[in-house]
Amino acid sequence: MSIVTLVRHGQASAGTDNYDRLSPLGIEQARYLGQWWAKTGLRPGAAFAGTLVRQQHTAQLALDEAALLLDVTTLADLNEYSHTEIDHLFAHGLSSASGTDLTFSDYLTIMKRWRDAQDDSLNGAERWANFMSRGLNAVHASADAVGPDGHAVLFTSGGVIATLLGSVQSHPFPLIIENIWNLRNSSMTTLQVTANRVELLDFNTVPHLQWHNNDQLITQI
């Protein structure tokens, strides 16, 4: 069996002109993750990330701090959905990436509209069903790459992690969205993967941040 650890990127720059970059705190979170790996002796055999800047930067910072000389393989299936497109189509003036003025009820409503949208109302945007499938595809691809005794680490985003767990554990839709909402920056979610089964070992853990005993290090956007 393979082990796959999914890492959500460090805190992004919500409320700025470019969400897709790590904030100063996000950089710190990623470095603390790598330091924790070095301290605990985690030695994955392969690393993967989506194409997004915040995912790639988190990967490089963490791997550098852990002194892990791994090339990062790009997997587009690890990309988050396009907040800009989905907000434009379904948020009715709100922004799901702003970090302010958005309640969970607002977010759930936006995501329901996306889930229920017909192709002719998507204007070329990704279908929800396609997004739901991508994370699990990436997990199986990375597990195949490292083999049955290997360990892969995947740098991705909250939506990818929550939807793949929703697929694996048959979560109802509101729980999938709640998990997206609650995933912590630089958190780890670990899976055990065989050809026929994906099993959750732990979810949304941040020991590398909790170790510093500073609640301000723990963020969700």
KASUL-V176553 format. One record per pair of residues at least 12 apart in sequence whose C-alpha atoms are under 6 Angstrom apart, sorted by the first residue. I is the first residue (numbers start at 1). J is the second residue. D is the distance in whole Angstrom. If there is no record, write none. Layout:
BEGIN
i=<I;I>
j=<J;J>
d=<D;D>
END
This chain:
BEGIN
i=<1;1;1;1;2;2;2;2;2;2;2;3;3;3;4;4;4;4;4;5;5;5;6;6;6;6;7;7;7;7;7;7;8;8;8;8;8;8;9;9;9;9;9;10;10;10;10;10;11;11;11;11;14;14;14;15;20;20;21;21;22;30;30;30;31;31;31;32;33;33;34;34;34;34;35;35;36;37;38;44;44;45;45;46;47;47;47;47;48;48;48;48;49;49;49;49;50;50;50;50;50;51;55;55;77;77;78;80;90;91;115;132;135;135;136;158;158;159;162;162;162;183;184;184;185;185;187;187;187;188;188;189;189;189;190>
j=<148;149;193;194;143;148;149;150;151;192;193;151;191;192;151;152;153;190;191;153;189;190;153;154;188;189;154;155;156;186;187;188;156;157;158;185;186;187;55;58;157;185;186;26;29;30;185;186;23;26;185;221;97;98;99;98;53;54;53;54;54;58;61;62;61;62;65;208;62;208;62;63;65;66;65;66;208;66;66;151;152;151;152;152;72;152;153;154;72;73;74;154;74;75;154;155;74;75;76;78;79;76;155;156;134;138;156;157;110;110;128;163;160;164;164;180;183;180;176;179;180;220;219;220;219;220;204;205;206;204;205;202;203;204;202>
d=<4;6;6;5;6;5;5;5;6;6;5;5;6;5;6;5;6;6;5;5;6;4;6;5;6;5;6;5;6;6;6;5;5;5;6;6;5;6;5;6;6;6;5;4;6;6;5;5;6;4;5;6;6;5;6;5;6;6;6;5;5;5;6;5;6;5;6;6;6;5;4;6;5;5;5;6;5;6;5;5;5;6;6;5;5;6;5;6;5;5;6;5;5;6;6;5;5;5;5;5;5;6;6;6;5;6;5;6;6;5;5;5;5;5;5;5;6;5;6;6;5;6;6;4;6;5;5;5;5;5;5;6;4;5;5>
END
